[in-house]
Amino acid sequence: MTNLDIVVRSVEPEDFQAFHDIHSQPKVIWGTAQPPYSTAAKWREKLLALPESFHGFVAEIDGRVVGSASVTVESSSMRRKHAGTIGMAVHDDFQGLGVGRALMSSCMQLADD
């Protein structure tokens, strides 16, 4: 593993182009239920309309967003507030470099807190 400076921060609506790029990668979309080849405009719409139960992160290397992860808290009932789902994607060119580990660490910290 290389020693990269990976910065994890909260998702911002301006990240839509990076989401489009990441989710257009063959390794990212392979085997998922995610509709492939969504437009950048669709990603912009999604990021502008995130529900309150969504907590998202992106990973940057040298200022470039190369991965994303999220924790979505179950909000359908009080009895399920302790449960949630985690999703993650790392650009094909940056897989195996610790990006996923950094994102998962942020998700786990959020869940623990």
C-alpha positions as CSV (number, residue, x, y, z in Angstrom):
1,M,0.0,0.0,0.0
2,T,1.2,3.5,-0.8
3,N,1.3,6.3,1.7
4,L,-1.3,8.6,0.3
5,D,-2.8,11.6,2.1
6,I,-6.6,10.7,2.0
7,V,-8.9,13.5,3.3
8,V,-12.4,12.5,4.3
9,R,-15.1,15.2,4.5
10,S,-18.9,15.6,4.2
11,V,-20.6,15.3,0.9
12,E,-21.5,18.6,-0.7
13,P,-23.9,19.2,-3.6
14,E,-21.0,20.5,-5.7
15,D,-19.6,16.9,-5.6
16,F,-22.1,15.8,-8.3
17,Q,-19.6,15.6,-11.1
18,A,-17.3,13.4,-9.0
19,F,-20.2,11.1,-8.2
20,H,-21.0,10.9,-11.8
21,D,-17.4,10.0,-12.6
22,I,-17.1,7.4,-9.8
23,H,-20.4,5.7,-10.5
24,S,-19.5,5.4,-14.2
25,Q,-16.6,3.2,-13.5
26,P,-17.0,-0.5,-14.6
27,K,-15.7,-2.0,-11.3
28,V,-18.0,0.4,-9.3
29,I,-21.2,-0.5,-11.1
30,W,-20.5,-4.2,-11.6
31,G,-22.8,-6.4,-9.5
32,T,-24.8,-3.6,-8.0
33,A,-28.5,-2.7,-8.2
34,Q,-27.5,0.9,-9.0
35,P,-28.7,2.0,-12.4
36,P,-25.5,2.5,-14.5
37,Y,-24.6,5.5,-16.4
38,S,-26.7,8.0,-14.6
39,T,-26.1,11.6,-15.9
40,A,-24.3,14.3,-14.0
41,A,-27.5,16.2,-13.8
42,K,-29.2,13.3,-12.0
43,W,-26.4,13.1,-9.5
44,R,-26.8,16.9,-8.9
45,E,-30.5,16.4,-8.3
46,K,-29.8,13.5,-5.8
47,L,-27.2,15.5,-3.9
48,L,-29.5,18.5,-3.6
49,A,-32.4,16.4,-2.2
50,L,-30.6,14.2,0.4
51,P,-32.9,13.2,3.2
52,E,-32.1,14.2,6.8
53,S,-31.4,10.5,7.6
54,F,-28.5,10.5,5.1
55,H,-24.9,11.1,6.3
56,G,-22.4,11.1,3.5
57,F,-18.7,11.3,3.1
58,V,-16.2,11.7,0.3
59,A,-12.6,10.8,0.1
60,E,-10.2,13.2,-1.6
61,I,-6.6,12.7,-2.8
62,D,-4.8,15.8,-3.9
63,G,-8.2,17.6,-4.0
64,R,-9.8,15.1,-6.2
65,V,-12.9,13.2,-5.0
66,V,-12.1,9.5,-5.5
67,G,-14.6,7.7,-3.3
68,S,-17.8,8.1,-1.4
69,A,-19.6,6.4,1.5
70,S,-22.8,7.0,3.4
71,V,-24.8,5.9,6.4
72,T,-28.5,6.2,6.1
73,V,-30.4,5.8,9.3
74,E,-33.6,3.9,9.3
75,S,-36.3,6.5,9.9
76,S,-39.6,4.6,9.2
77,S,-40.2,3.9,12.9
78,M,-38.9,4.6,16.3
79,R,-38.2,0.9,16.8
80,R,-35.7,0.9,13.9
81,K,-33.8,4.2,14.7
82,H,-30.8,2.0,15.8
83,A,-30.5,0.4,12.3
84,G,-29.2,1.8,9.0
85,T,-27.5,1.0,5.8
86,I,-24.0,1.7,4.5
87,G,-23.0,2.3,0.9
88,M,-19.6,2.9,-0.6
89,A,-17.9,3.4,-3.9
90,V,-14.3,3.9,-4.8
91,H,-13.1,5.0,-8.3
92,D,-11.5,2.1,-10.2
93,D,-8.2,3.9,-10.4
94,F,-8.0,4.3,-6.6
95,Q,-9.1,0.9,-5.4
96,G,-6.7,-1.0,-3.1
97,L,-5.0,2.2,-1.8
98,G,-6.8,2.6,1.5
99,V,-9.6,4.9,0.3
100,G,-12.3,2.4,1.3
101,R,-10.7,1.9,4.7
102,A,-10.7,5.7,5.3
103,L,-14.3,6.0,4.3
104,M,-15.4,3.0,6.4
105,S,-13.6,4.4,9.4
106,S,-15.6,7.6,9.1
107,C,-18.8,5.7,8.8
108,M,-18.0,3.6,11.9
109,Q,-17.1,6.7,13.9
110,L,-20.4,8.3,12.9
111,A,-22.3,5.1,13.9
112,D,-20.4,4.9,17.2
113,D,-21.1,8.5,18.1
